[in-house]
Amino acid sequence: MTKIGFAFVLALTSSMMTAQVANDREVLDRIRVEGLQHSDVARVFETLTVDIGPRLTASPAHKRAVEFVRGDLTAIGLSNVRVEPWKFGRGWSLEKLTIEMVEPRYLPLIGYGDAWSPPTAGEIIAMPVFAPVKTPEDVAARKDRLKGAIFMSQPILTTFVRRDRPNPSDPQYEPNSAAYATSVGQRPAPPGAETPQQRTQRMNQAIHDAGVAVVLKPSIGEHGTVFVTGRDNRATAFPSVTLSAEHYNMIAGMLERKIPVKLRVDLRSKFYDDDDGNAYNVTAELPGTDPALRDEVVMMGGHLDSWHTGVGATDNADGSATVIEAMRILKAVGARPRRTIRVALWGGEEQGLLGSRAWVDQHLAGDANKAARDKFDVYFNIDNGTGAIYGWYLQNNEEVRGIFDSWLEPLKSLRARRNTIEPVGSTDHLSFIAAGVPGFNPIQDYGNYDVRTHHTNMDTIDRVDEKDIQQAAIVMATFAYNAANLDRKIPHKPR
């Protein structure tokens, strides 16, 4: 090629790059305006929380949420809207719970049936057995007292959840101090040692074998905040109720003082075995436009399921509304990303990232999916907090620091602050990292999250400002669009 020809190609390439940057800047400006002036987050968030309510995986309410999301993503005009089943197990719902003290005086108690608890055998009125146990052997030693009993299995609670995790975007943040609240800060059991799960399984077997009528245990929350989860133990299951710590402690204290106490307990629940034990993920796409890059994928997502006591507002209806709104914004502004942008709403996150793991196993992991994995760029998740996005956990990936910092800078006028090099765990981006592709989760607000709303009866719409979801959607749309138009794929830190 002659010098003149080379100069012409260089000038043309420079001109095309300048035009691309200017076009991207215009689209990013339109994203901000659309998200601030024409937001649809209120409708989506309120449908999930007010109209549908809690969305326990594989429950009828969760399936309603799946169908709502399918319809919404279709109405937005996205492509390849898909509901993908994966094997989960039985659905469950709490149909009724009566939990009261009837002697020596009447008092309604604050409590919730644990998820997947079987029902009691009708209404039970009896003096509870307060017999704290530490081992399955302790249960076996008390077996004669426990058969048919209301069993208070734990000691008076004195250690409560009283602090939220610190926010890495705060100027006074102490490095690595947020990890305690996520799986990043947890150490696995030593080789050969009994895991907490194995210990719990042995305890459940012993309690089941003792033939208790119902187990009562205290919540780790204060001021009537009840942390409630659960799992389907099937053959070793027994009726179980979590009480507010204050009420549990009151009853235990009365029994310790030899004051006769009688409780009334009536727990009714329902299992759902239809659909062959399936749960569901929902995905949809905004197709890429660059012939060389459109088969590559930038993905964002959050989990649609919740626990069954509050309405799952902060965990994770706000995150679900965020990614749905981000896709609506991109479609509304006529964004034409070079790579395909895909959105996912997961089921089963609360039971162990099950929905995202099932999707990754089918579409990304292993030798059979190497081609798809090579075409996969990055996954942006939203969970582990509530409200506005202040920045991103960079998962110790130094190569992305400059990229993410440059993308965050224009968003600081919308309350974004800074990224942190630290990792975060306990949510769906880990499924993608485990498969060998980059995954990230943002820094959000943790005020009253760990102590008040996370997996509790207080996870209600009162804890969420819909303007924060608007901001988060703009940030998610911006990062997804920037990643889809970047000249290179997001660098991945080797496992």
N, C-alpha and C positions, 0 to 999 in steps of 0.2 A: 504494500500500500504506500502511495506517495505521501509526502509530508502534508500536502494540501488535503488529500483524502483523509489522513489521520486526524488533522485538525478539524475537518468537517464533522467526522464521527464524534470526536470529543465534544465539540460544541453542541451537536445534536443531543448527545447523551446528557450533557450538563443542563441543557434546556428542558429535557424531559424530566430530569430529577427535580429541577426547580418547580416545574409545573405540578409534579406529584406532591411536593412538600406544600405548595400553596393550596392545592386541592384538599390535602389532608387537613390543613389548618382550617379551611372553610368548613369541612365536614365536622371537625371537632367543635367548632363554634356553634354549628347547628345542633349538635348533640346536647350542648349545654342549654341552649335556648329551649329546645323541645322538652328536655327533662324538667326545666324550671317552670315553663309556661303552659305545658299541655300534659302534665303528668297524669297517669292512670293508676298510680300505685294504690290510692285509697280504695278503689273498687276491688282490685285484686286482693289486697291485704284483708279487707273487711269480709270478702267472700270466704276466704280461707278460715278466718278466725270467728267471725260473728255468725255467718250463715252455716258453715260446715262445722267449725269447732275443732276439738282435739282430733288428731288424725293418726291414731295408733296403727302401725304397719299391718296391712291385710284386713283391717276392720272395715265395715261398711262406710264409715266416714272417710277413711283413707282412699277408698275406691271412688267415692264421690269427688274427692279432691283431684284424683288422677283424671277423671273425665272432664272436670272443669278446666284443668290445665290443658288437656288435649284440645278442647274447644277453643280456648283462648289463644293458644299458639297458632291454631289454624286460622282463626279470625284475624290475627295480626298479618297473615299472609306469608308465613314462613313455609319452607319446603321440607319434605320428608318428615312430617310430624308422625312420630311413632310411639306407641305404647308397647314396651317390651316386658314380657313376663319373666320372672325368675323364681326358682324354688325357695320358699320361705318356711311354710308350716301353717299352723292354724291362726286364723284371726280371732279376736276376742273383744268383748265389750262389757263394761260394768253396767248392769241393769238397775241395781238398787243397793243401797247400803244403809242400814240402821246401826248406829253405834252410840250407845247411851249408858250412863250410870243411872241405875234406878234405886239403889240403896247405898248409903243411908239417906240420900236425898237425890232428887232428880237433876241431871245435868246432861244436855246433849254434848257429845264429844266431837272434836275435829279429827277426822280420819278418812282414809281412802283405801279401797281394796287395791292390792298390788296387781299389776298387769299379769294376765294369764292365771290369776288365782281361780281355783275351782270354787263353786258356791258352798256355803255351809248347808248342812242337812236341816234346813228350816231355821226358825228363830231359836236362839239359845239364850236362856236367862240363867246365869250361874255366877258364883264367886270365882274370879280368875285365880289361877295358880301363878304366883310370882316366884319364879325359880330360874334366875339367870344361869345360863350355861355357856361354857367356853368350848367344849369338845363334844363329839358324838358320844363319847363314853359317859359324859355328864348326863346326856339325855337318856341313855339306856338305864342309868342308875335311878332315874326318876320316873321310869316308864309307868309304874302302877298309878302314880299321881296324875299323869298326863293324859291317860286314855279318856277321850270324850271331854277334855277340859278346854277352857279359854286359857291359853298358855302365854304368859308374858315372859319372853325368852331372854330378855336383855336387862342389864342393870340400869339403875337410874342414870340418865344421860347428863353428863356435866361438860362435855366437850362439843361445842356447837360450831357451825360454819359462821365465822364472824368477820371475814375479810374477803374482799374481791381481789382478783389478781391485779397487779400493777399494770399500767398501760405503757408499752414501750415507746409510744410517741410523745409521752410527757417529757419535758426538759429535765426533770429531776429523776428520771427512771434509772434504776440500778441494773446494769446489764445482767441478763440471764435470770432475773428474779421472777419472770412470768411463767417460767417453765413448770413450776410446781403444779399448776392447775391443768396441765395437759399431759398426754402420753409421753411427750418429750422428757418430762421430769420424772418418769417412773422407771425404776430398775427392774429387769426381769428376775424371776426367782433363780437362785443358783442351780446348776445342773444337778438333777436328781432330787431336788427339794420339792416338796408338795406345793403346788401353785395355789393362789387364793381360790381359783375356780374349783380345783379338786377338793379343797377343804370345804368349800360351800356345798359341793355335791354330797360329800359324806355327811355333813350336818343335816342337809335336807332329807337324806335317806333315813337317818336316825329319827328325825321328828315325824316323818311320814309313818315309819314303823311303830312309833309310840301311839298312833291313833288319835292325835289331838283333834279337837273340834274346830279350832281356829287359833292361829298365832297372832299376837299383837306385838308390835315393836315400835320404838320411838323414831321420829324423824330427827335428822341432824340440824334442822332449821329452827329458828327462833320466832317468837311472836306469831304463832299460828301458821308459819310457813312449813309446808309438808313436802319433803322431797320423796317422790314416789316413782319407782321404776318397776321391774319385774321381768320374769322370763317364763317360758312354757316348759315346766319340768315334767310334764306328762305323768309317767309312772310314779314319780316320787312327790307329786304336787300335793299341797294341803292348803286349805283356806288361810289367807293371810291378809292382815290389815296393818297399815302404817298410821300411827297416831301422831298428833302434834306432841312434841317432847314435853311441853308443859302439862298436858293432860295425862300422858303416860306417867310422868314423874309424880303427879299428884296421886294417882291411883296406887302406884307402887309405894309411895310414902305412907298412905293410909294402911295398906296391908302390912307394912313393916311395923306399924304401931298397933297392930292387931285390931284395927277397925274393920268390921264386916262390910264388904263391898259386893254389890251385885251389878253385873253389866248385862245389857241386852244387845246381842249381835245378830244381825240378819244380813248376810252377804249373798247377793244374787248376781250371777255373771253368765255370759253366753259365749260359746265357742263357735267358730265358723270354719267348716272343713271343705267348703266348696272350692271350685276352680283348681282342684288338684294341689292345694297348698301354695298357690302362686301369690307373689306380690309383684309390684310393677314400678318401672322407671318410665319417664316420658322424655323424649328427645325431639329436637327440631333444628332446622338449619337456615342460615342465610348464605346462599351459595357464593363461592369465590368467583372472581371475574378474570383473573390472570391465568391464561392457558398453561403457564409453566408452574403455577403455584396453587391453583384452585383445588387440587386434590389434597393439599395439606390442610390441617384442621387446627383451629384455635377454639378451645372449648371453655365454657363457663357453666357453673351449676351450683346447686344447693339442695338440701334435703327437704322433702315435702312432708315427711312423717313427723310425728311429735309423740310425746307421752300423753296420758289420758286425763290428767287432772285439770290443768289450766286449759288454755286454748292454743298453746304452742305459738304465742305471738313473737317472742324473742328467739325461740328455738323451734322452728326456724321459718315461720310464716313471713317474717320481714326479709329473710334471705331469699326465699322463693319469689316473693314479690319483686325483689331487687333484680334478679336475673330475667324474669319475665318482662319487666319494664325496660331493662337494658336492651333486650331484643326488639321490643316495640319501638324504642327510640331509634335504633339503627335502621329499622325498616321504614319508619316514618320520615327520616331525613334523607332517604334515598341513598344510604351508604352502599358503596360498591367495593367491598373489601377484596384484596387480591387473593387471600386464602379464605376458605369456608369458615364461618363462625357457627359453632354448634352450641346449643344450650341443653342442659339435662336437669331434670327434677328427680331426685333419688328417693326410693323407699328404703326402709330398713337401716338407716344410719344409726338410729338409737340402739339398735341391737348389735352393733359392731361393724358399721360401714358396709352392711351386707349388700345393699343395692348397687353401690358403686363398684364393689369388688366383683359382683356377678357380671356387671357390664364390662369391666376391664378384662376379666378372665375370658369373656366371649370375644371381645373385639380388639384387645391390645396385647395381652400377655402371651408368652410362649412362642415357640418356633413357628407355629402355624400363622401367627399374626405379625410376623416380623415386618412385612411390607406395610401394613397399616400403622405399625409403631414407628416406622421410618418416616411416614407421612404425618405423624402427629406432632404438633408444635408445642402446645402448652395448655395446661388446665388451670383456670382461675375458679376457686371455690369461695363460697361465702357462708360462714357459720362461726361458732366460737366467739360470740359477742352479739351486740345489737347496735342499731343506730348507724350513724355516719361512718364512712371509711376514712381513717386517719393516715393510712399507709399500708405497707405490706410486710409480712414476714418473708425474708428472702431465703430461708432454709439453708443458711451458710453457703450460699452460692455467690461468690464474689463477682463472677462474670456478669451477673444481671444487675448489680448495684447501680452502675451508671445508666443503664437503660431505664430501669424503674424510677430512678431519681429524676431523670429528664421528663418522664411521662407524668410524674406526680407534681412537678413544679408548677405548671399552669393551673393545677387544681387546688393550690393552697388558698386561693381566694374563695374556695368553697369549703374551707375548714380542714382540708388535708394538711398534714403536718410533716411526717417523715417516715421513711422505711427503716426497718431494722434488719440487720444481717441474721438475726437469730431465727431458729426454726420454731414452728408450732405444730402440735399434733392433734390427735383426738377427733379428726374429721376427714371428710371424703377425699381431700387432695392426697392423703397418704396412699390410697389405692393406686393412684397414678404414679406416684414416686416409686412404689414397689414394683411397678411394671417397667420402670426405666425411662419415664418421660417426666418433664418438669411439671410440678404442681405447687400452687401457692394459695395462701389464705390471707385475707386482710386483717389489719389491726382495727378493731372497732371499740365501742364503749363497753366497759366492764363495771360501771357503777351500778350496784345492786343486781348484777347479773349472777355472780357466783353465790351470793348470800340470799337472794330473794327470788329469782325467776327461773334459773337453770334447772329444769326437771321438777318443777314445783307446781302447786296449786295456784301460785301467784303469777304464773306466766300468762298474763292477760293483756288486752289491748291498751290498758292504762299505762303500760310500761314503754310504749312505743310512740314516738313522734313521727308521723308520716312524712314530714319534711326531711327527716334523716334518711328515710328510704329513697326519697327523690335524689338526694345527694349521692347515696351509695350506688344507685342505678347509673347516674352520670359517670361516676368513677369506673364502674364495671364496663360500661359501653366504651368508654375512652380507652381503657387498657386492652379490651378485646380488639377494638378497631386498630389501635397502634400495633399490636402484635401481628394482626392479620396483614398489615401493610409493611412490616419491617423487611428489609432486604435479606435478612438472615433469620433462621429459626432461633428461638430462645435457647441459649446454651444451658445444658443440663449438667448438674454436678454429679459425677459418678457416685454410685451407692457405695 
